[in-house]
Amino acid sequence: MKIHISGRGVGVGAPLRRRVELKVAKMDRLLPKITEARVVLGLERYRHLAEVTLQTKGATLHAEGSAGDFQAALDLAVDNLAQQVRRRKDRIRARKPRLSRRPPAAGVAGELAAEPPPASGDATGDAEVVIRRLDAKPMSVDEAIEQMRLRRDGLLVFLNARSRVVNVLHRRSDGQLELVQPTGA
């Protein structure tokens, strides 16, 4: 993080410069993505002013403080910035989580992707058709049987690793597993 310290009509001595650097370093703990900090100290009649601007990755935060001396003015400005950072973090935490833009991972075999049923009166007649799209993960028949034991819906679509053909493993009403393999080309 770069720290720029300047004085408007006033000289900035070494002790004041060290105090500014310490205060801004404390801000780095609250908001670790600070790229640049600009501190301007000024004197207007009897008021000592401190303007602190923090440049971060996502925003620019600015605060001003005025008091009887530069240390107190700097403390006020830094406290104001700390409040801004806390409010910003609270707003970020309170946001609704965004849905992933990527398609669901194929880590679990047979993940469901629900699709609304087509309008009635199609070529299928008056019967309503529910379409389920399933990912076909390559695995052996033994692996598919193991996966089927973990599933509750009784249906597993997988790509047979040996034959490279889509197979379906179905749990019948009597509890037996049924393997459906396509025939022909």
Buried (B, 14 or more C-beta within 10 A) or exposed (E): BEBEBEBEEBEBEEEBBEBBBEBBEEBBEBBEEBEEBBBBBBBEEEEBBBBBBBBBEEEEBBBBBBBEEBBBBBBBBBEBBBEBBEEBEEEEEEEEEEEEEEEEEEEEBBBEEEEEEEEEEEEEEEEEEEEEEBBBBEBEBEBBBEBBEEBEEBBBBBBBEEEEEBBBBBBEEEEEBEBEEEEEE
